[in-house]
Amino acid sequence: MDFNMKKLASDAGIFFTRAVQFTEEKFGQAEKTELDAHFENLLSRADSTKNWTEKILRQTEVLLQPNPSARVEEFLYEKLDRKVPSRVTNGELLAQYMSEAANELGPETPYGKTLIKVGETEKRLGAAERDFIHSASINFLTPLRNFLEGDWRTISKERRILQNRRLDLDACKARLKKAKAAEAKAALWSDEVDKAEQELRVAQTEFDRQAEVTRLLLEGISSTHVNHLRCLQEFVESQATYYAQCYRHMLDLQKQLGSTQGVIFPGTFVGNTEPASSPLSSASLATAAATIPVVPTVAGMPSAGEAAISLDDVAPPASGTRKARVLYDYEAADSSELALLADELITVYSLPGMDPDWLIGERGNRKGKVPVTYLELLS
C-alpha cells in the first residue's frame, strides 16, 4: 500500500514538473531542446502522410458507399468484428423494379420487353459494382485503415514519450542551472550540483534513446508510401475493370435496343446506337479522323448514314488505307456492318459525310461498317 502511494506521488511529481516546464516554454521563460532539421522534416512528412491518408480514406468510403447511414452501419459491424451483411446495390434494386414492372405491364409488349432487357443490364452493372466495392475495400481501404490504426498509433505513442523525455531533459537542465547559480553563493550547494548533473546525464541518455526509436519509426514512413503506392495501383486496376465492364454491358444493351428499335417504331429514323464518347480521348479521335483516308463519293451512292449503303461499289482510296487492331468482339447488327474478333487486324477508311463514330472496315473480301470505339488505329 505504501509502495503504491509513493509511486502515485512520484508520478504526480513528474507530471507537475513536465507541466511547469511546458508552460514556461510556451511563455518563453525556459529553454527548449530543439530537434535537428532532419528530424523535424521526418515529423512533418509523417504528419502530412497521416492527414492525407485520413482524407483519402474518408473520401474513398464516400465514393464506394454514398449513403451515410450505410457507412455508419458498416463501421459498427467492423468495430464489433462481425461480418457486414450483404446489401443490394442500387443497380440491382432498379433491375428488380424493372422486372416486376415488366411482368405487371406485360412482358410481351414493346415496353415490357425493353424493361426486361434494361433490367438485366442493370443487374449486371450492380454485380460489377459489388465486385468493385469488395475489391477496393480489401486492396485499398483496409491497408489505409491498418496504417492509421496500427503504425500511426505506434508512432504517436513514441512521439508522446519523446516529448516527455525532452521535457524531463530540459527540466534537469534548468535545475542544474539553478544549482550552479546557488553554488556560486554558498559552497554548501555542491552536493545539489552533483545530483543535478547526475539527473541530467540520465535524462540525456533516455532522451537520446527515445529519439533514435522515434526516428526509426518515422523513417519507416517511406515504406508506408511504397505500400500505399502498390495499393493505389490495385485500386486503379479494379476501377478500370469495373468501368470497362460497365462500358461493355451498355454497348451490348445499346446494340440490343438498336436492333429492335425499328420494329418497335417502324418508319422512324434510327440513329447511331454507339455512344457519343469512347475510350479514346477527343484529341485522339480528332487526330485519327484527320488521318483516315477518305474514299471519293461514288455517283448515285446513298449517304453513309442511310441504312441502305451499297458497299460493293466502294473501293479503297488510292491514297492508301490504315490498319487497326480490334479491341473487343463485335457482333454485326445487320448486313451493312462487319463482325469483329478481338485482337484481329483489319483495314479501315472513311466515307464522305460518314458518322465520325464509324469507319468502313475490310477483312479479306468482306467489308462493312465498324465502330471506332472498338478499334485501336495503328500508324
C-alpha positions in Angstrom: 0.0 0.0 0.0 2.8 2.4 1.0 4.7 1.5 -2.2 1.7 2.3 -4.4 1.1 5.6 -2.6 4.8 6.5 -3.1 4.6 5.6 -6.8 1.5 7.7 -7.3 3.1 10.6 -5.5 6.3 10.2 -7.7 4.2 10.1 -10.9 2.3 13.2 -9.8 5.5 15.0 -9.2 6.9 14.1 -12.6 3.7 15.2 -14.3 3.7 18.5 -12.4 7.4 19.1 -13.3 6.6 18.5 -17.0 3.6 20.7 -16.9 5.6 23.6 -15.4 8.4 23.1 -18.0 5.9 23.0 -20.9 4.1 26.2 -19.6 7.3 28.1 -19.1 8.4 27.1 -22.6 5.2 28.5 -24.1 5.7 31.8 -22.3 9.4 31.9 -23.3 10.6 31.6 -19.7 12.5 28.3 -20.2 14.9 26.9 -22.7 13.8 24.2 -25.1 15.9 21.5 -26.6 15.4 21.7 -30.4 15.4 18.6 -32.6 17.7 18.6 -35.7 16.3 19.7 -39.1 16.2 16.2 -40.5 14.2 15.0 -37.5 11.7 17.9 -37.9 11.4 17.0 -41.6 10.6 13.5 -40.7 7.9 14.7 -38.3 6.4 17.0 -40.8 6.4 14.2 -43.5 4.7 11.8 -41.1 2.0 14.3 -40.2 1.3 15.0 -43.8 1.1 11.3 -44.6 -1.4 10.8 -41.8 -3.6 13.7 -42.7 -3.8 12.9 -46.4 -4.3 9.2 -45.7 -7.3 10.1 -43.5 -8.8 12.4 -46.2 -8.3 9.9 -49.0 -9.7 7.1 -46.9 -12.8 9.1 -45.9 -13.5 10.2 -49.5 -13.0 6.8 -50.9 -15.5 5.4 -48.4 -17.9 8.1 -49.7 -17.2 7.1 -53.3 -17.9 3.4 -52.6 -20.8 4.0 -50.3 -22.5 7.4 -50.7 -25.2 6.6 -48.1 -24.0 7.9 -44.7 -26.3 5.6 -42.7 -24.9 2.6 -44.5 -21.3 3.7 -43.8 -22.1 4.1 -40.1 -23.7 0.6 -40.1 -20.6 -0.9 -41.8 -18.3 0.9 -39.3 -20.2 -0.5 -36.4 -20.1 -4.0 -37.8 -16.3 -3.7 -38.3 -15.8 -2.5 -34.7 -17.8 -5.4 -33.4 -15.7 -7.7 -35.5 -18.8 -9.0 -37.3 -19.4 -9.7 -41.0 -21.1 -6.9 -42.8 -24.4 -8.2 -44.2 -24.7 -8.3 -48.0 -26.5 -5.2 -49.3 -28.4 -4.9 -52.6 -26.8 -2.3 -54.9 -28.8 0.5 -56.4 -28.4 -1.1 -59.9 -29.7 -4.5 -58.6 -32.7 -2.8 -56.9 -33.5 -0.9 -60.1 -33.3 -4.2 -62.1 -35.7 -5.8 -59.7 -38.2 -2.9 -60.1 -38.0 -3.1 -63.9 -38.5 -6.8 -63.9 -41.6 -6.6 -61.7 -42.9 -3.7 -63.7 -42.5 -5.7 -67.0 -44.4 -8.7 -65.5 -47.2 -6.5 -64.4 -47.5 -4.3 -67.5 -47.0 -7.1 -70.0 -43.7 -8.8 -70.7 -44.7 -9.3 -74.4 -45.3 -5.6 -75.0 -42.6 -3.5 -76.6 -42.3 -1.5 -73.3 -42.2 -4.7 -71.2 -39.6 -6.3 -73.4 -37.4 -3.2 -73.2 -37.8 -3.1 -69.4 -36.6 -6.7 -69.1 -33.6 -6.0 -71.3 -32.6 -2.9 -69.4 -33.3 -4.6 -66.1 -30.9 -7.4 -67.0 -28.2 -5.0 -67.9 -28.8 -3.0 -64.6 -28.4 -6.3 -62.7 -25.1 -6.9 -64.4 -24.0 -3.4 -63.6 -25.0 -3.9 -60.0 -23.0 -7.1 -59.8 -19.9 -5.4 -61.3 -20.3 -2.6 -58.8 -20.4 -5.1 -55.9 -17.2 -6.7 -57.1 -15.5 -3.4 -57.4 -16.5 -2.3 -53.9 -15.4 -5.6 -52.5 -12.0 -5.4 -54.3 -11.4 -1.8 -53.4 -12.3 -2.4 -49.7 -9.8 -5.2 -49.4 -6.9 -3.9 -51.5 -7.1 -0.2 -50.8 -9.2 0.8 -47.8 -8.0 -2.0 -45.5 -4.3 -1.1 -45.9 -5.0 2.6 -45.2 -7.0 1.7 -42.1 -4.3 -0.6 -40.9 -1.8 2.2 -41.2 -3.9 4.7 -39.2 -5.0 2.2 -36.6 -1.6 0.4 -36.3 1.6 2.0 -37.4 0.4 5.6 -36.8 -0.8 4.8 -33.3 2.6 3.4 -32.5 4.4 6.4 -34.0 2.1 8.7 -32.0 2.8 6.8 -28.8 6.5 7.0 -29.2 6.3 10.7 -30.1 4.5 11.4 -26.9 7.2 9.5 -24.9 9.8 11.5 -26.7 8.1 14.7 -25.8 8.0 13.7 -22.2 11.7 12.8 -22.3 12.5 16.2 -23.8 10.6 17.9 -21.0 12.4 15.9 -18.4 15.7 16.7 -20.0 15.0 20.5 -20.1 13.8 20.4 -16.5 17.0 18.8 -15.5 19.0 21.4 -17.4 17.0 24.1 -15.6 17.7 22.5 -12.2 21.4 22.2 -12.9 21.5 25.9 -13.9 19.8 26.9 -10.6 22.1 24.7 -8.6 25.2 26.2 -10.2 23.9 29.7 -9.5 23.3 28.8 -5.9 26.7 27.1 -5.6 28.3 30.4 -6.5 26.8 31.9 -3.4 27.5 29.1 -1.0 29.7 26.0 -1.1 27.1 24.1 0.7 25.2 23.5 -2.6 27.9 21.4 -4.2 26.1 18.2 -3.4 23.0 19.6 -5.1 25.0 20.4 -8.2 26.4 16.8 -8.4 22.8 15.4 -8.0 21.5 17.7 -10.8 24.4 16.7 -13.1 23.7 13.0 -12.5 20.0 13.5 -13.2 20.9 15.4 -16.4 23.1 12.6 -17.6 20.3 10.1 -17.1 17.7 12.3 -18.7 20.0 12.9 -21.7 20.6 9.2 -22.2 16.8 8.4 -22.1 16.1 11.3 -24.5 18.7 10.1 -27.0 17.5 6.5 -26.8 13.9 7.6 -27.3 14.8 9.9 -30.2 16.5 7.1 -32.0 13.4 4.8 -31.6 11.2 7.6 -32.9 13.5 8.4 -35.8 13.5 4.8 -37.0 9.7 4.7 -36.9 9.4 8.0 -38.8 11.9 6.8 -41.4 9.6 3.8 -41.9 7.0 6.2 -43.5 8.9 5.7 -46.8 8.0 2.0 -46.7 4.4 3.1 -46.0 4.4 5.2 -49.1 5.7 2.2 -51.2 2.9 0.0 -49.8 0.2 2.6 -50.4 1.5 3.1 -53.9 1.0 -0.6 -54.6 -2.5 -0.5 -53.1 -3.3 2.6 -55.2 -2.3 0.8 -58.3 -4.5 -2.1 -57.4 -7.4 0.3 -56.8 -6.9 1.8 -60.2 -6.9 -1.6 -61.8 -10.1 -2.5 -60.0 -11.8 0.7 -61.0 -10.6 0.3 -64.7 -12.0 -3.2 -64.7 -15.3 -2.0 -63.3 -15.7 0.8 -65.8 -14.7 -1.5 -68.7 -17.4 -4.0 -67.6 -20.0 -1.2 -67.4 -18.9 0.1 -70.8 -19.3 -3.4 -72.5 -22.6 -4.0 -70.8 -24.0 -0.7 -72.0 -22.7 -1.2 -75.5 -24.4 -4.6 -75.6 -27.7 -3.0 -74.4 -27.5 -0.3 -76.9 -27.0 -2.8 -79.7 -30.0 -4.9 -78.5 -32.2 -1.8 -78.3 -31.0 -0.5 -81.6 -31.7 -3.8 -83.4 -35.3 -3.8 -82.1 -36.0 -0.1 -82.3 -37.0 -0.2 -85.9 -39.5 -3.0 -85.1 -40.9 -1.1 -82.2 -41.1 2.2 -84.0 -41.5 1.4 -87.7 -40.8 4.3 -90.1 -38.8 6.4 -87.7 -35.2 7.2 -88.2 -32.8 5.1 -86.1 -29.6 7.0 -85.2 -26.3 5.6 -84.4 -26.5 3.2 -81.4 -22.9 3.6 -80.4 -22.2 6.0 -77.5 -21.1 9.6 -78.3 -17.9 9.2 -76.3 -15.4 6.4 -76.5 -12.4 5.2 -74.5 -10.2 7.3 -76.9 -9.7 10.9 -75.9 -11.3 13.6 -78.0 -7.9 14.7 -79.2 -7.1 11.1 -80.3 -10.3 10.9 -82.2 -9.7 14.2 -83.9 -6.2 13.2 -84.9 -7.5 9.8 -86.1 -10.3 11.3 -88.2 -7.8 13.7 -89.8 -5.6 10.9 -90.9 -8.2 8.3 -92.1 -8.2 8.2 -95.9 -11.5 9.3 -97.4 -13.0 7.5 -100.4 -14.3 9.8 -103.1 -18.0 9.9 -103.4 -19.4 7.3 -105.8 -22.0 8.8 -108.1 -25.5 7.8 -107.1 -24.4 6.1 -103.9 -26.7 6.7 -100.9 -25.4 8.7 -97.8 -23.3 6.7 -95.3 -25.8 7.5 -92.6 -28.6 5.7 -94.5 -29.4 2.0 -93.8 -29.1 1.0 -97.5 -25.4 1.6 -98.1 -24.1 -0.2 -101.2 -20.6 -1.2 -100.1 -19.8 -3.4 -103.1 -19.2 -0.3 -105.3 -16.8 1.2 -102.8 -13.1 0.7 -103.4 -10.3 1.6 -101.0 -8.9 5.1 -101.7 -5.8 5.5 -103.9 -4.1 7.5 -101.2 -4.0 4.4 -99.1 -5.7 3.0 -96.0 -4.9 2.4 -92.3 -4.6 -0.7 -90.2 -6.5 -1.1 -87.0 -6.4 -3.6 -84.2 -9.8 -4.8 -82.8 -10.1 -4.2 -79.1 -13.3 -6.2 -78.4 -15.5 -8.7 -80.1 -18.3 -7.1 -82.1 -21.4 -8.8 -83.5 -22.8 -7.1 -86.6 -26.3 -5.8 -86.1 -27.1 -6.0 -89.9 -25.6 -6.8 -93.2 -24.1 -3.3 -93.6 -21.8 -4.0 -90.6 -18.7 -6.1 -90.3 -18.4 -8.5 -87.3 -15.1 -8.2 -85.4 -13.0 -10.5 -83.3 -10.7 -9.1 -80.6 -7.0 -8.7 -81.5 -7.5 -9.2 -85.2 -6.1 -6.7 -87.7 -8.4 -5.0 -90.3 -8.1 -2.3 -92.9 -10.1 0.9 -92.4 -11.0 4.1 -94.2 -13.8 6.6 -94.2 -16.6 7.7 -96.5 -17.7 11.3 -97.2 -20.3 12.5 -94.7 -20.0 9.3 -92.7 -20.7 9.4 -89.0 -17.4 10.1 -87.2 -18.0 7.2 -84.8 -17.9 4.7 -87.7 -15.5 3.6 -90.3 -15.5 1.2 -93.3 -13.6 -2.0 -92.4 -12.2 -4.6 -94.7 -11.0 -8.1 -93.9 -10.2 -10.2 -96.9 -13.1 -9.9 -99.4 -15.6 -8.8 -96.7 -16.3 -5.2 -95.8 -18.7 -3.3 -93.7 -19.2 -0.5 -91.1 -17.3 -0.9 -87.8 -17.5 1.3 -84.7 -14.4 3.4 -83.9 -14.7 2.7 -80.2 -13.8 -1.0 -80.9 -10.6 -0.2 -82.7 -7.0 0.9 -82.0 -5.8 2.8 -85.0 -2.3 1.9 -85.9 0.2 4.3 -87.5 
